[in-house]
Amino acid sequence: MSHPLEISSAEETRFADLVTDALETAARAGADQCEAAVSHDLGLSVTARLRDIETLEYQNDRSFGITVYFDHCKGSASTSDFRAASVREAVERACSIARRTARDPCAGLADPARLADDPPDLALDHAWAISPEEAREMAIRCEGAALDSDPRITNSEGATVATSRGLRAYGNSHGFFGTYRRSSHSVSCAVLAGDDGGMERDYHYTASRNPAELEGLEAVGAKAAERTLLRLGARQVTTARVPVLFPPELARGFLGHAVGAASGTAQYRRSSFLLDAAGEVVFPGFLNIRERPHIPGAIGSAPFDREGVAATDRDLVAAGVLQGYVLSSYSARRLGLETTGNAGGVHNLLVEGNAEGLDALVRQMEQGLIVSELMGQGVNPVTGDYSRGAAGFWVEGGEIVYPVSEITIAGNLRDLYRNIVAVGRDQDLRGVIRCGSVLVAEMTVAGN
């Protein structure tokens, strides 16, 4: 029998009552502004390793948070206990903290005019009616497809089937109250392969809000095995400056450093390699990055941000020029600007492609490196210096000739972004940044 994770409609009513009671309690205590957020997430995760169940985990997370302001003095508190007495205690703690903090003229709720009016239903919640027993069999099937694909697949880190659903509510003393449901489903597999040259590991995964959009179980396992086998026989390369190609799953992280540098927090703290860069050319002229928060069912979609501000379409980068920053109400006030509806982060950044996918870009690069894995945290957000351990594949004559490992790729992000040659149309839809393969004209690849 299947057991879908379900949060009842009565829970929405209860959340509304919790928020209302908390705001009223804070107002009676003297807060001139206050906001409260409630969430409840249910989940199931099953991992199979070597054709047997290894872990089975249930998730049942509840959170209530209250923030109050006394003449721009801020206090926050939270609890996982939704009983009335516990909620009141959290409100009292927040008020006590606010009375003891320094006044910050930028602290406070979002401008009432910016709050979402009639937030859209974005179809973010899709049930996956699987029982733990069914999830176990699915994980075994996924891993089995990898283990059975080739005798060189000698071990496994397991296959995991995970599903979760949640409900979030937010309200504030400006009269805003909104809720939305969300789901997340995934299947992943990681295996190891060996030959006389040593051992290699790789993985593959599929993720979506809608289980109907997941890749097939056997396809995930087979892809994990294929990726692992391709890495056998890896070599080092001689240090050189060559083109570097990031596949979609790594390109989104590579471009994500620019999003972090454009965040309001990095800007007002003066800790960004894109400091005061709004209006400057940061990328080549063909590159556009558009924020589209209302794509139905997308991983990064949201009807409003964490402050209740309406999420709206905008261009973060147009024709290579950084159009502005990623701002919450607080960071916007610190910079003398207006919020962009990004409290909590960006929503569906679409990096438009100007070329075909990975294979076409391999032919275009002629010689260089395809990155398949990045290691370490060698990115300086202040200077933009970039140095990461890497593994991947060496390209000669527009074709992959052998895998490589134990190398480092390096450069400065300001230079690397301007030297992007092409962006593929092979967008990866599994994350908030929807990006295809990215070809950079030149990076230092350090090996022997």
ROBALO-875732 format. One record per residue (C-alpha): residue number from 1; residue in three letters; chain; x, y, z. Coordinates in steps of 0.5 Angstrom, whole numbers, plus 500, padded with zeros to 3 digits. Example, Ala and Ser with C-alpha at 12.3 -4.5 7.8 and 13.67 -1.06 7.14 Angstrom:
n,res,chain,xx,yy,zz
1,ALA,A,525,491,516
2,SER,A,527,498,514
END
This chain:
n,res,chain,xx,yy,zz
1,MET,A,500,500,500
2,SER,A,503,507,498
3,HIS,A,503,512,503
4,PRO,A,503,519,500
5,LEU,A,506,525,505
6,GLU,A,501,529,506
7,ILE,A,500,536,510
8,SER,A,492,537,511
9,SER,A,488,543,509
10,ALA,A,487,544,517
11,GLU,A,494,545,518
12,GLU,A,494,552,513
13,THR,A,488,554,518
14,ARG,A,492,553,524
15,PHE,A,498,556,521
16,ALA,A,494,562,520
17,ASP,A,492,562,527
18,LEU,A,499,561,530
19,VAL,A,502,567,526
20,THR,A,496,572,528
21,ASP,A,496,570,535
22,ALA,A,504,571,535
23,LEU,A,503,578,531
24,GLU,A,498,580,536
25,THR,A,502,578,542
26,ALA,A,508,582,540
27,ALA,A,504,588,538
28,ARG,A,501,588,546
29,ALA,A,508,587,548
30,GLY,A,510,594,545
31,ALA,A,513,592,538
32,ASP,A,511,597,533
33,GLN,A,513,592,527
34,CYS,A,513,584,527
35,GLU,A,513,578,522
36,ALA,A,512,571,523
37,ALA,A,514,565,519
38,VAL,A,511,557,520
39,SER,A,514,551,516
40,HIS,A,512,544,516
41,ASP,A,516,539,512
42,LEU,A,515,531,511
43,GLY,A,520,527,508
44,LEU,A,522,520,506
45,SER,A,529,518,504
46,VAL,A,531,510,503
47,THR,A,538,508,501
48,ALA,A,540,501,498
49,ARG,A,547,499,498
50,LEU,A,550,493,495
51,ARG,A,543,491,493
52,ASP,A,540,491,500
53,ILE,A,537,497,505
54,GLU,A,542,501,508
55,THR,A,538,507,511
56,LEU,A,531,509,512
57,GLU,A,530,516,514
58,TYR,A,523,520,516
59,GLN,A,523,527,516
60,ASN,A,518,531,520
61,ASP,A,521,538,521
62,ARG,A,517,544,524
63,SER,A,519,551,525
64,PHE,A,516,557,528
65,GLY,A,520,564,527
66,ILE,A,518,571,530
67,THR,A,522,577,529
68,VAL,A,520,584,532
69,TYR,A,522,591,532
70,PHE,A,522,596,537
71,ASP,A,524,603,533
72,HIS,A,528,599,529
73,CYS,A,531,595,534
74,LYS,A,531,588,532
75,GLY,A,530,581,536
76,SER,A,528,574,533
77,ALA,A,527,567,536
78,SER,A,524,561,534
79,THR,A,521,554,536
80,SER,A,519,547,534
81,ASP,A,514,547,539
82,PHE,A,507,549,536
83,ARG,A,503,549,543
84,ALA,A,501,556,544
85,ALA,A,505,557,551
86,SER,A,511,555,547
87,VAL,A,509,560,541
88,ARG,A,508,566,546
89,GLU,A,515,564,550
90,ALA,A,518,565,543
91,VAL,A,515,572,542
92,GLU,A,517,574,549
93,ARG,A,524,572,548
94,ALA,A,524,576,541
95,CYS,A,522,582,545
96,SER,A,527,581,550
97,ILE,A,532,581,545
98,ALA,A,530,587,541
99,ARG,A,530,591,548
100,ARG,A,537,590,549
101,THR,A,540,591,541
102,ALA,A,542,597,538
103,ARG,A,538,601,534
104,ASP,A,539,600,526
105,PRO,A,535,605,522
106,CYS,A,535,600,516
107,ALA,A,532,594,520
108,GLY,A,524,593,519
109,LEU,A,519,590,515
110,ALA,A,519,590,507
111,ASP,A,515,596,504
112,PRO,A,508,595,504
113,ALA,A,507,597,497
114,ARG,A,512,591,495
115,LEU,A,508,586,498
116,ALA,A,505,580,494
117,ASP,A,498,582,492
118,ASP,A,494,575,490
119,PRO,A,500,571,490
120,PRO,A,500,566,484
121,ASP,A,499,558,485
122,LEU,A,505,556,481
123,ALA,A,504,548,482
124,LEU,A,510,547,486
125,ASP,A,507,541,490
126,HIS,A,506,534,487
127,ALA,A,505,528,491
128,TRP,A,509,522,490
129,ALA,A,505,516,493
130,ILE,A,511,511,495
131,SER,A,511,507,501
132,PRO,A,518,505,504
133,GLU,A,518,498,501
134,GLU,A,517,501,494
135,ALA,A,522,506,495
136,ARG,A,527,501,497
137,GLU,A,525,497,491
138,MET,A,526,503,487
139,ALA,A,533,504,490
140,ILE,A,535,497,489
141,ARG,A,533,497,482
142,CYS,A,537,504,481
143,GLU,A,543,501,484
144,GLY,A,543,494,480
145,ALA,A,543,498,473
146,ALA,A,549,500,475
147,LEU,A,552,494,478
148,ASP,A,550,490,473
149,SER,A,552,494,467
150,ASP,A,560,492,467
151,PRO,A,564,488,471
152,ARG,A,569,494,472
153,ILE,A,564,497,477
154,THR,A,566,494,483
155,ASN,A,563,497,489
156,SER,A,557,502,491
157,GLU,A,556,508,495
158,GLY,A,549,506,494
159,ALA,A,542,509,491
160,THR,A,538,514,494
161,VAL,A,530,515,493
162,ALA,A,528,521,497
163,THR,A,521,525,497
164,SER,A,519,531,501
165,ARG,A,513,535,501
166,GLY,A,512,542,506
167,LEU,A,508,548,507
168,ARG,A,510,555,509
169,ALA,A,506,561,511
170,TYR,A,509,568,513
171,GLY,A,505,574,515
172,ASN,A,507,581,518
173,SER,A,504,587,522
174,HIS,A,503,590,515
175,GLY,A,497,585,514
176,PHE,A,500,581,509
177,PHE,A,499,573,510
178,GLY,A,501,568,505
179,THR,A,502,560,504
180,TYR,A,505,556,499
181,ARG,A,506,548,499
182,ARG,A,512,545,495
183,SER,A,515,538,494
184,SER,A,522,535,492
185,HIS,A,523,529,489
186,SER,A,530,525,487
187,VAL,A,533,519,485
188,SER,A,541,519,486
189,CYS,A,546,513,485
190,ALA,A,554,513,486
191,VAL,A,559,507,484
192,LEU,A,566,506,484
193,ALA,A,570,502,478
194,GLY,A,577,499,478
195,ASP,A,582,497,473
196,ASP,A,589,496,473
197,GLY,A,590,503,473
198,GLY,A,586,504,480
199,MET,A,579,506,482
200,GLU,A,575,512,480
201,ARG,A,568,514,483
202,ASP,A,562,518,480
203,TYR,A,555,519,480
204,HIS,A,548,521,477
205,TYR,A,542,524,480
206,THR,A,535,526,477
207,ALA,A,531,531,481
208,SER,A,524,535,480
209,ARG,A,518,538,484
210,ASN,A,514,533,480
211,PRO,A,516,525,480
212,ALA,A,513,524,473
213,GLU,A,519,529,471
214,LEU,A,524,524,474
215,GLU,A,529,520,470
216,GLY,A,528,513,470
217,LEU,A,531,509,475
218,GLU,A,535,504,471
219,ALA,A,537,510,467
220,VAL,A,540,514,473
221,GLY,A,544,508,475
222,ALA,A,546,506,468
223,LYS,A,549,514,467
224,ALA,A,552,513,474
225,ALA,A,556,507,472
226,GLU,A,558,510,465
227,ARG,A,560,517,468
228,THR,A,565,512,473
229,LEU,A,567,508,467
230,LEU,A,569,514,463
231,ARG,A,574,516,469
232,LEU,A,578,510,469
233,GLY,A,585,511,466
234,ALA,A,586,518,468
235,ARG,A,592,522,467
236,GLN,A,596,528,469
237,VAL,A,597,533,464
238,THR,A,603,538,463
239,THR,A,601,545,466
240,ALA,A,598,550,460
241,ARG,A,593,555,459
242,VAL,A,588,552,455
243,PRO,A,580,553,454
244,VAL,A,576,550,459
245,LEU,A,569,547,458
246,PHE,A,564,547,464
247,PRO,A,558,542,463
248,PRO,A,551,545,466
249,GLU,A,552,542,473
250,LEU,A,558,545,474
251,ALA,A,557,551,470
252,ARG,A,551,554,474
253,GLY,A,556,554,480
254,PHE,A,561,557,476
255,LEU,A,556,563,475
256,GLY,A,553,562,482
257,HIS,A,560,566,484
258,ALA,A,557,572,480
259,VAL,A,550,572,484
260,GLY,A,554,571,491
261,ALA,A,558,577,489
262,ALA,A,552,581,487
263,SER,A,548,580,493
264,GLY,A,546,586,497
265,THR,A,550,583,503
266,ALA,A,557,582,499
267,GLN,A,556,590,497
268,TYR,A,554,593,503
269,ARG,A,560,589,507
270,ARG,A,565,591,501
271,SER,A,567,584,500
272,SER,A,565,583,493
273,PHE,A,570,582,487
274,LEU,A,564,586,483
275,LEU,A,564,591,488
276,ASP,A,559,597,485
277,ALA,A,559,594,479
278,ALA,A,552,595,477
279,GLY,A,552,598,470
280,GLU,A,559,595,468
281,VAL,A,560,590,463
282,VAL,A,562,583,467
283,PHE,A,560,578,461
284,PRO,A,561,578,454
285,GLY,A,555,582,450
286,PHE,A,552,576,448
287,LEU,A,550,573,455
288,ASN,A,544,575,459
289,ILE,A,541,572,465
290,ARG,A,534,573,467
291,GLU,A,530,572,473
292,ARG,A,523,568,472
293,PRO,A,520,567,479
294,HIS,A,514,564,476
295,ILE,A,515,558,472
296,PRO,A,510,553,474
297,GLY,A,513,547,478
298,ALA,A,520,550,477
299,ILE,A,526,548,483
300,GLY,A,527,556,484
301,SER,A,520,558,483
302,ALA,A,516,562,489
303,PRO,A,510,567,489
304,PHE,A,514,571,494
305,ASP,A,520,572,498
306,ARG,A,521,571,505
307,GLU,A,519,578,507
308,GLY,A,513,577,503
309,VAL,A,515,581,497
310,ALA,A,512,580,490
311,ALA,A,517,576,486
312,THR,A,518,579,479
313,ASP,A,521,578,473
314,ARG,A,527,582,471
315,ASP,A,534,582,468
316,LEU,A,540,581,472
317,VAL,A,545,581,466
318,ALA,A,543,584,460
319,ALA,A,548,584,454
320,GLY,A,553,582,459
321,VAL,A,552,588,463
322,LEU,A,550,587,470
323,GLN,A,544,591,471
324,GLY,A,543,591,479
325,TYR,A,544,587,485
326,VAL,A,540,581,489
327,LEU,A,537,585,495
328,SER,A,533,584,501
329,SER,A,529,590,504
330,TYR,A,535,590,509
331,SER,A,541,590,504
332,ALA,A,537,595,500
333,ARG,A,536,600,505
334,ARG,A,544,599,507
335,LEU,A,545,601,500
336,GLY,A,540,606,499
337,LEU,A,536,602,494
338,GLU,A,530,598,493
339,THR,A,529,591,495
340,THR,A,529,586,488
341,GLY,A,524,581,492
342,ASN,A,530,576,493
343,ALA,A,530,576,501
344,GLY,A,532,568,501
345,GLY,A,536,568,495
346,VAL,A,534,568,487
347,HIS,A,529,565,483
348,ASN,A,530,561,477
349,LEU,A,536,565,474
350,LEU,A,536,563,466
351,VAL,A,542,563,463
352,GLU,A,541,564,455
353,GLY,A,545,560,451
354,ASN,A,548,562,444
355,ALA,A,551,555,442
356,GLU,A,549,548,442
357,GLY,A,550,543,447
358,LEU,A,556,540,450
359,ASP,A,558,536,444
360,ALA,A,558,542,439
361,LEU,A,562,546,444
362,VAL,A,568,540,445
363,ARG,A,569,541,437
364,GLN,A,569,548,438
365,MET,A,574,548,443
366,GLU,A,579,544,439
367,GLN,A,584,543,445
368,GLY,A,583,544,452
369,LEU,A,579,541,458
370,ILE,A,572,539,460
371,VAL,A,571,539,467
372,SER,A,567,533,470
373,GLU,A,569,535,478
374,LEU,A,571,540,482
375,MET,A,574,540,489
376,GLY,A,576,545,495
377,GLN,A,573,551,496
378,GLY,A,579,556,493
379,VAL,A,574,562,491
380,ASN,A,576,568,494
381,PRO,A,569,572,494
382,VAL,A,573,579,495
383,THR,A,578,579,490
384,GLY,A,575,574,485
385,ASP,A,581,569,485
386,TYR,A,579,562,483
387,SER,A,583,556,484
388,ARG,A,580,549,484
389,GLY,A,582,542,484
390,ALA,A,579,538,478
391,ALA,A,578,532,474
392,GLY,A,576,531,467
393,PHE,A,577,530,460
394,TRP,A,583,532,455
395,VAL,A,581,534,448
396,GLU,A,585,534,442
397,GLY,A,582,535,435
398,GLY,A,575,537,438
399,GLU,A,575,530,441
400,ILE,A,576,527,448
401,VAL,A,582,523,448
402,TYR,A,583,521,455
403,PRO,A,581,522,462
404,VAL,A,585,527,467
405,SER,A,585,528,475
406,GLU,A,590,531,480
407,ILE,A,590,538,476
408,THR,A,588,545,478
409,ILE,A,584,550,474
410,ALA,A,585,557,476
411,GLY,A,584,564,474
412,ASN,A,581,571,476
413,LEU,A,573,571,476
414,ARG,A,573,578,473
415,ASP,A,577,575,467
416,LEU,A,574,569,466
417,TYR,A,567,571,466
418,ARG,A,569,576,460
419,ASN,A,573,571,457
420,ILE,A,567,566,456
421,VAL,A,566,564,449
422,ALA,A,560,561,449
423,VAL,A,554,558,453
424,GLY,A,550,552,451
425,ARG,A,543,551,450
426,ASP,A,543,544,454
427,GLN,A,540,547,460
428,ASP,A,540,543,467
429,LEU,A,534,544,470
430,ARG,A,535,541,477
431,GLY,A,537,547,480
432,VAL,A,536,555,481
433,ILE,A,541,557,476
434,ARG,A,538,554,469
435,CYS,A,545,554,465
436,GLY,A,548,550,459
437,SER,A,555,548,458
438,VAL,A,560,554,459
439,LEU,A,566,555,455
440,VAL,A,572,559,457
441,ALA,A,577,562,452
442,GLU,A,583,560,457
443,MET,A,585,558,464
444,THR,A,591,556,467
445,VAL,A,591,548,468
446,ALA,A,596,546,473
447,GLY,A,598,539,472
448,ASN,A,605,536,472
END
